[in-house]
Amino acid sequence: ADPCFEDHITAVDQILEDLNLAHTPRLRIFNKMDQVDTAEVEELCRRYDAIPVCAQERATFKPLMEALQRRFWPDEKVFDNIDCHTDFI
């Protein structure tokens, strides 16, 4: 939702480069997806390999939780039974 988000991405990428951390795997999250047109959210997430979330819509956290599971616990089914409508209350 921030019109300067690309500048923020560039700044973070530069900081990581300066710290010799550019090679570190990252998970890019776009918050406030409810404030952006759905088609634009989909295009931006494809372009930046990001996961969209909205803090006010718990169901949007399921893809994030699944991505975390794949990254940190690939052999476990930690979040298989998560109901984002009730489990994050």
C-alpha positions as CSV (number, residue, x, y, z in Angstrom):
1,A,0.0,0.0,0.0
2,D,3.1,2.2,0.3
3,P,3.8,4.1,-2.9
4,C,7.5,4.0,-2.1
5,F,7.7,0.3,-1.4
6,E,10.1,-0.3,-4.3
7,D,12.5,2.2,-2.8
8,H,12.2,0.3,0.5
9,I,13.0,-3.0,-1.2
10,T,16.0,-1.4,-2.9
11,A,17.2,0.0,0.4
12,V,16.9,-3.3,2.2
13,D,18.6,-5.1,-0.6
14,Q,21.5,-2.6,-0.5
15,I,21.8,-3.0,3.3
16,L,21.9,-6.8,3.0
17,E,24.6,-6.4,0.3
18,D,26.6,-4.1,2.4
19,L,26.5,-6.6,5.3
20,N,27.5,-9.4,3.0
21,L,24.1,-11.0,3.5
22,A,22.7,-10.7,0.0
23,H,23.0,-14.5,-0.4
24,T,20.9,-15.2,2.7
25,P,17.5,-16.7,1.8
26,R,14.7,-14.4,2.5
27,L,10.9,-14.5,2.6
28,R,9.4,-11.3,1.3
29,I,6.0,-10.4,2.8
30,F,3.7,-7.7,1.6
31,N,1.4,-6.4,4.3
32,K,-1.8,-4.4,3.9
33,M,-2.9,-6.3,0.8
34,D,-6.5,-5.2,1.6
35,Q,-5.5,-1.6,0.5
36,V,-4.4,-2.6,-3.0
37,D,-6.4,-3.9,-5.9
38,T,-6.4,-7.7,-6.0
39,A,-5.0,-7.9,-9.6
40,E,-2.2,-5.5,-8.6
41,V,-1.4,-7.6,-5.5
42,E,-1.2,-10.8,-7.5
43,E,1.1,-9.1,-10.1
44,L,3.4,-7.5,-7.5
45,C,3.7,-10.8,-5.5
46,R,4.7,-12.6,-8.7
47,R,7.2,-9.9,-9.6
48,Y,8.8,-9.8,-6.2
49,D,8.2,-13.4,-5.2
50,A,6.3,-12.2,-2.2
51,I,3.5,-13.4,0.0
52,P,0.6,-11.1,0.6
53,V,-1.0,-10.7,4.1
54,C,-3.4,-8.5,5.8
55,A,-3.2,-8.3,9.6
56,Q,-7.0,-7.8,9.8
57,E,-7.7,-10.9,7.7
58,R,-6.4,-14.0,9.5
59,A,-7.0,-16.3,6.6
60,T,-4.3,-14.5,4.6
61,F,-1.7,-15.9,7.0
62,K,-2.1,-19.5,5.9
63,P,0.1,-19.1,2.8
64,L,2.7,-17.4,5.0
65,M,2.6,-20.2,7.6
66,E,2.9,-22.8,4.8
67,A,5.9,-21.0,3.4
68,L,7.5,-21.0,6.8
69,Q,6.8,-24.6,7.2
70,R,8.4,-25.5,3.9
71,R,11.5,-23.4,4.7
72,F,12.1,-24.4,8.4
73,W,10.3,-27.8,8.8
74,P,10.1,-29.3,5.4
75,D,9.8,-32.9,6.7
76,E,7.1,-32.1,9.2
77,K,3.4,-31.2,8.9
78,V,3.5,-28.6,11.5
79,F,0.7,-26.4,10.1
80,D,-1.5,-28.9,8.4
81,N,-4.4,-28.5,10.7
82,I,-4.3,-24.7,11.2
83,D,-7.5,-22.9,11.0
84,C,-6.5,-19.3,10.5
85,H,-10.0,-18.2,11.6
86,T,-9.6,-19.7,15.1
87,D,-6.0,-20.7,15.8
88,F,-4.5,-17.2,15.9
89,I,-7.0,-15.7,18.3
